[in-house]
Every structure is written in structure tokens, then in C-alpha cells.
């Protein structure tokens, strides 16, 4: 305990002689005599928390809460909280000293940190913009290349289609010529057949007349012969 304050130096000196304190804490209450006291139960017996013959809980309570509470508050603020604040500021990137090891205020440290963060953010934004522009250019180049490939493929297919059309037209022309030649041959053949049929029919007509004349002449001759035979027999 501190000895710099004369008003509490004597009591702190006497209490420092009792260090370290043996402290026992408990929330369990047991009735001892006519009152309830806080105790801790052990296999070998019972310890009363507020009994100075059993533990130093009362001494610690008086020294911290009643006698040295102001010193505890100041020590907590100046040492413990300040250490906690410095650690947290260092975690966040703030420092109590500047580049030249000169003390700076929290506001100045905050402004410096803010400018640094803004600069870093601007740098990252510029990098992202450049990366985005680069990716857009690469994508445009890929799209243009794909468009050129599609155009070349289209031209090739168009050329192939034209060649196929020309081949089909040529085949159609040859087929039309063959059909025309075949039609002419059929017409010539039909003409020859008709002429041959006419000639055949005319020859048949002539042959029919001759045969009829021959048959009638033969019949007449036969009748004559039969008549002569009959006359000869009668005679």
C-alpha cells in the first residue's frame, strides 16, 4: 500500500506488515449463536469469512474500500486504464508519439490515421479501377476475336453454300438436258413407230385384197372343175 500520503501512511505501514493476506470468500451463511455469518465449509472445519481470527478478508476490505479507495481510483485511471488505452490505440494503429518521437494528441493521431486510411483506400480504388479497365479491355479483345472467328466461319459457310448451290444448279441443268434429250428421243421413236404402223397397215390392206382375189379366183376354178367332173360322169 502507498506510503506517500501522511494521513494514511501509518495504517498502511502496519497493514503492509501483514502482507500477504490470507483471504477466504463465500456466499453461504450459517447461524452462529444469534446471527447469520458467511462461512466456508471444509472437511476439517468451518472458516468464518468476517472473522479476523480465521482470515484477512476484513483487513483487505478496509484497506481497499475505506482507506485507499482514492489511491485505487487514481492508480486504475493513470496506470491500468492508460496501459489499456495505449494497447488498444496501438491495435488500431494510433500512437502517442509522432515520427520524431514527439508526443501528439489523440486528435492529431486520429487525423494522421484517417489521412493514411483515406490514402490507402484511394490507392486501392485506383488499383481496382485499373484492374477493372484491364479486364474490360481483355474481355473486349476476346469478344472481338470471337466475333472475327464467327465472321470467318460465316463467310466459309456462305462460300460452301454458294458452291453447293452452283453444283446443284449444274446438276439440275444436266438433268434438264438429259430430260430434253430423252423427250426428243421418245418423240422420234414415237414418230418412227407411227410411220411404221402406217406402212404396216397399208401393206396389210394390199395383202388382204390380193388374198381375197386369189381366194375368189380359186373358188371359181374349183367350181369349174367340179362341174366338168360332174358333166363327165353323167356322160
PALOZA-749906 format. One record per residue (C-alpha): residue number from 1; residue in three letters; x negated, y negated, z negated. Coordinates in nm, 4 decimals. Each point is the difference from the previous one (the first is absolute). Example, Ala and Ser with C-alpha at 12.3 -4.5 7.8 and 13.67 -1.06 7.14 Angstrom:
% PALOZA-749906
num	residuo	c1	c2	c3
1	ala	-1.2300	0.4500	-0.7800
2	ser	-0.1370	-0.3440	0.0660
END
This chain:
% PALOZA-749906
num	residuo	c1	c2	c3
1	unk	0.0000	0.0000	0.0000
2	unk	-0.1291	-0.3564	0.0688
3	unk	-0.1994	-0.1893	-0.2625
4	unk	-0.0114	-0.3456	0.1640
5	unk	0.3162	-0.1278	-0.1703
6	unk	-0.0731	-0.0941	-0.3625
7	unk	0.3624	0.0370	-0.1060
8	unk	0.0081	0.3704	0.0816
9	unk	-0.3717	0.0815	-0.0072
10	unk	0.0105	0.1372	-0.3543
11	unk	0.2911	0.2380	0.0544
12	unk	-0.1366	0.1071	0.3375
13	unk	-0.3350	0.0751	-0.1612
14	unk	0.1641	0.2211	-0.2609
15	unk	0.2083	0.1765	0.2649
16	unk	-0.3016	0.0542	0.2253
17	unk	-0.1522	0.1968	-0.2861
18	unk	0.2861	0.2502	0.0252
19	unk	-0.0485	0.0640	0.3727
20	unk	0.0771	0.2322	0.1646
21	unk	0.3595	0.0245	-0.1151
22	unk	0.1744	0.3339	-0.0377
23	unk	0.3472	-0.0605	0.1423
24	unk	0.2957	0.2380	0.0133
25	unk	0.3258	-0.0915	0.1737
26	unk	0.3419	0.1612	-0.0072
27	unk	0.3682	-0.0798	0.0469
28	unk	0.1261	0.2819	-0.2228
29	unk	0.1414	-0.1068	-0.3362
30	unk	0.0134	0.2050	-0.3180
31	unk	0.1651	-0.0956	-0.3280
32	unk	-0.2605	-0.0405	-0.2718
33	unk	0.1488	-0.0963	-0.3314
34	unk	0.2699	-0.2564	0.0651
35	unk	-0.1154	-0.1283	0.3416
36	unk	-0.0638	0.1253	0.3516
37	unk	-0.3620	-0.0119	0.1174
38	unk	-0.1645	0.0816	0.3341
39	unk	-0.2058	0.3156	-0.0236
40	unk	-0.1808	0.2516	0.2170
41	unk	0.0327	0.3652	-0.0877
42	unk	-0.3094	0.2225	0.0125
43	unk	-0.0429	0.3657	-0.0983
44	unk	-0.2111	-0.1051	-0.2957
45	unk	0.2295	-0.2801	-0.1189
46	unk	0.1744	-0.3299	0.0730
47	unk	-0.1668	-0.3346	0.0892
48	unk	0.1876	-0.3220	-0.0742
49	unk	-0.0618	-0.2583	0.2721
50	unk	0.0460	-0.3061	-0.2226
51	unk	-0.1914	0.1402	-0.2979
52	unk	-0.3504	-0.1536	-0.0158
53	unk	-0.1247	0.3012	-0.1915
54	unk	0.0870	0.2243	0.3005
55	unk	-0.0983	-0.2183	0.3015
56	unk	-0.1037	-0.3541	0.1050
57	unk	0.3105	-0.0833	0.2031
58	unk	0.0945	-0.2903	-0.2322
59	unk	-0.3511	-0.1507	0.0188
60	unk	-0.0001	0.0176	0.3821
61	unk	0.3470	-0.1523	0.0134
62	unk	-0.0986	-0.2901	-0.2260
63	unk	-0.3237	-0.0691	0.1900
64	unk	0.1531	0.0054	0.3475
65	unk	0.3447	-0.1485	-0.0517
66	unk	-0.0387	-0.2328	-0.2957
67	unk	-0.3635	-0.1035	-0.0399
68	unk	-0.1594	0.0107	0.3465
69	unk	0.3019	-0.0337	0.2284
70	unk	-0.1222	-0.3352	0.1385
71	unk	-0.3437	0.1404	0.0724
72	unk	0.1630	0.3037	0.1623
73	unk	0.2065	-0.2266	0.2239
74	unk	-0.3019	-0.2090	0.1011
75	unk	-0.2161	0.3060	0.0611
76	unk	0.2770	0.1565	0.2062
77	unk	0.0359	-0.3150	0.2094
78	unk	-0.3665	-0.0914	0.0409
79	unk	-0.1584	0.3406	0.0285
80	unk	0.2461	0.2758	0.0859
81	unk	0.2363	-0.1980	0.2216
82	unk	-0.2881	-0.1855	0.1664
83	unk	-0.1731	0.3296	0.0760
84	unk	0.3262	0.1398	0.1368
85	unk	0.0553	-0.3149	0.2085
86	unk	-0.3518	0.0101	0.1468
87	unk	0.0350	0.3673	0.0913
88	unk	0.3340	-0.0593	0.1701
89	unk	-0.1332	-0.3031	0.1871
90	unk	-0.2973	0.1995	0.1234
91	unk	0.2368	0.2743	0.1156
92	unk	0.1968	-0.2636	0.1940
93	unk	-0.3181	-0.1547	0.1390
94	unk	-0.0157	-0.3109	-0.2217
95	unk	-0.3096	-0.1040	-0.1927
96	unk	-0.0669	-0.2587	-0.2682
97	unk	-0.3195	-0.1145	0.1727
98	unk	-0.0560	-0.1300	0.3490
99	unk	-0.2656	0.0883	0.2572
100	unk	-0.2575	-0.2106	-0.1895
101	unk	0.0875	0.1602	-0.3368
102	unk	0.1919	-0.3104	-0.1018
103	unk	0.3232	0.0405	-0.1943
104	unk	0.3118	-0.0620	0.2027
105	unk	0.3616	-0.0297	-0.0970
106	unk	0.2635	0.2582	0.0710
107	unk	0.1638	-0.2362	0.2491
108	unk	-0.3238	-0.0408	0.1946
109	unk	-0.0580	0.3747	-0.0073
110	unk	0.3569	0.0529	0.1177
111	unk	-0.0408	-0.2478	0.2861
112	unk	-0.3300	0.1563	0.1044
113	unk	0.1558	0.3442	-0.0127
114	unk	0.3036	-0.1201	0.1944
115	unk	-0.2189	-0.1544	0.2706
116	unk	-0.1984	0.3219	0.0210
117	unk	0.3158	0.2089	0.0273
118	unk	0.1470	-0.2357	0.2613
119	unk	-0.3223	0.0141	0.2009
120	unk	-0.0074	0.3785	-0.0202
121	unk	0.3645	0.0183	0.1004
122	unk	-0.0600	-0.2334	0.2939
123	unk	-0.2983	0.2079	0.1080
124	unk	0.2057	0.3186	-0.0154
125	unk	0.2820	-0.1661	0.1919
126	unk	-0.2457	-0.1071	0.2711
127	unk	-0.1413	0.3523	0.0151
128	unk	0.3497	0.1458	0.0228
129	unk	0.0914	-0.2478	0.2754
130	unk	-0.3133	0.0860	0.1955
131	unk	0.0658	0.3701	-0.0499
132	unk	0.3611	-0.0465	0.1106
133	unk	-0.1049	-0.1954	0.3102
134	unk	-0.2608	0.2649	0.0809
135	unk	0.2547	0.2787	-0.0364
136	unk	0.2486	-0.1911	0.2162
137	unk	-0.2646	-0.0423	0.2693
138	unk	-0.0892	0.3685	-0.0173
139	unk	0.3683	0.0914	0.0211
140	unk	0.0498	-0.2323	0.2969
141	unk	-0.3015	0.1551	0.1721
142	unk	0.1416	0.3488	-0.0587
143	unk	0.3407	-0.1081	0.1301
144	unk	-0.1564	-0.1567	0.3089
145	unk	-0.2017	0.3144	0.0634
146	unk	0.3114	0.2128	-0.0412
147	unk	0.1888	-0.2339	0.2343
148	unk	-0.2752	0.0305	0.2603
149	unk	0.0074	0.3774	-0.0302
150	unk	0.3779	0.0031	0.0381
151	unk	-0.0210	-0.2317	0.3011
152	unk	-0.2664	0.2196	0.1612
153	unk	0.2086	0.3089	-0.0693
154	unk	0.3061	-0.1725	0.1457
155	unk	-0.1906	-0.0969	0.3144
156	unk	-0.1310	0.3550	0.0339
157	unk	0.3489	0.1468	-0.0387
158	unk	0.1347	-0.2573	0.2440
159	unk	-0.2657	0.0953	0.2537
160	unk	0.0701	0.3701	-0.0497
161	unk	0.3725	-0.0666	0.0415
162	unk	-0.0610	-0.1915	0.3225
163	unk	-0.2164	0.2822	0.1323
164	unk	0.2677	0.2539	-0.0907
165	unk	0.2618	-0.2151	0.1708
166	unk	-0.2151	-0.0231	0.3124
167	unk	-0.0496	0.3770	-0.0011
168	unk	0.3733	0.0545	-0.0405
169	unk	0.0743	-0.2454	0.2810
170	unk	-0.2506	0.1789	0.2221
171	unk	0.1568	0.3366	-0.0828
172	unk	0.3448	-0.1438	0.0672
173	unk	-0.1161	-0.1379	0.3350
174	unk	-0.1498	0.3350	0.0987
175	unk	0.3157	0.1766	-0.1127
176	unk	0.2145	-0.2404	0.2036
177	unk	-0.2194	0.0632	0.3030
178	unk	0.0315	0.3756	-0.0491
179	unk	0.3775	-0.0340	-0.0381
180	unk	0.0161	-0.2117	0.3190
181	unk	-0.2149	0.2476	0.1925
182	unk	0.2078	0.2893	-0.1275
183	unk	0.3193	-0.1819	0.0974
184	unk	-0.1377	-0.0551	0.3498
185	unk	-0.0958	0.3659	0.0241
186	unk	0.3453	0.1035	-0.1165
187	unk	0.1618	-0.2343	0.2536
188	unk	-0.2202	0.1348	0.2809
189	unk	0.0688	0.3566	-0.1055
190	unk	0.3726	-0.0643	-0.0129
191	unk	-0.0156	-0.1618	0.3454
192	unk	-0.1890	0.2979	0.1417
193	unk	0.2435	0.2378	-0.1654
194	unk	0.2975	-0.1877	0.1434
195	unk	-0.1559	-0.0014	0.3477
196	unk	-0.0798	0.3679	-0.0272
197	unk	0.3537	0.0687	-0.1180
198	unk	0.1438	-0.1932	0.2949
199	unk	-0.2217	0.1848	0.2450
200	unk	0.0853	0.3321	-0.1580
201	unk	0.3685	-0.0739	0.0150
202	unk	-0.0202	-0.0995	0.3676
203	unk	-0.1922	0.3169	0.0846
204	unk	0.2566	0.2085	-0.1819
205	unk	0.2798	-0.1657	0.1959
206	unk	-0.1709	0.0849	0.3297
207	unk	-0.0703	0.3555	-0.1073
208	unk	0.3613	0.0398	-0.1082
209	unk	0.1356	-0.1044	0.3386
210	unk	-0.2362	0.2341	0.1860
211	unk	0.0907	0.2905	-0.2212
212	unk	0.3696	-0.0607	0.0493
213	unk	-0.0466	-0.0115	0.3797
214	unk	-0.2048	0.3180	-0.0080
215	unk	0.2556	0.1731	-0.2193
216	unk	0.2895	-0.1024	0.2226
217	unk	-0.1949	0.1070	0.3082
218	unk	-0.0806	0.3330	-0.1602
219	unk	0.3592	0.0560	-0.0948
220	unk	0.1111	-0.0734	0.3559
221	unk	-0.2541	0.2439	0.1385
222	unk	0.1112	0.2686	-0.2414
223	unk	0.3618	-0.0448	0.0953
224	unk	-0.0919	0.0315	0.3615
225	unk	-0.1962	0.3160	-0.0566
226	unk	0.2747	0.1572	-0.2086
227	unk	0.2540	-0.0859	0.2677
228	unk	-0.2157	0.1543	0.2703
229	unk	-0.0413	0.3147	-0.2117
230	unk	0.3734	0.0297	-0.0522
231	unk	0.0666	-0.0500	0.3725
232	unk	-0.2601	0.2604	0.0869
233	unk	0.1500	0.2506	-0.2397
234	unk	0.3473	-0.0514	0.1420
235	unk	-0.1286	0.0421	0.3500
END
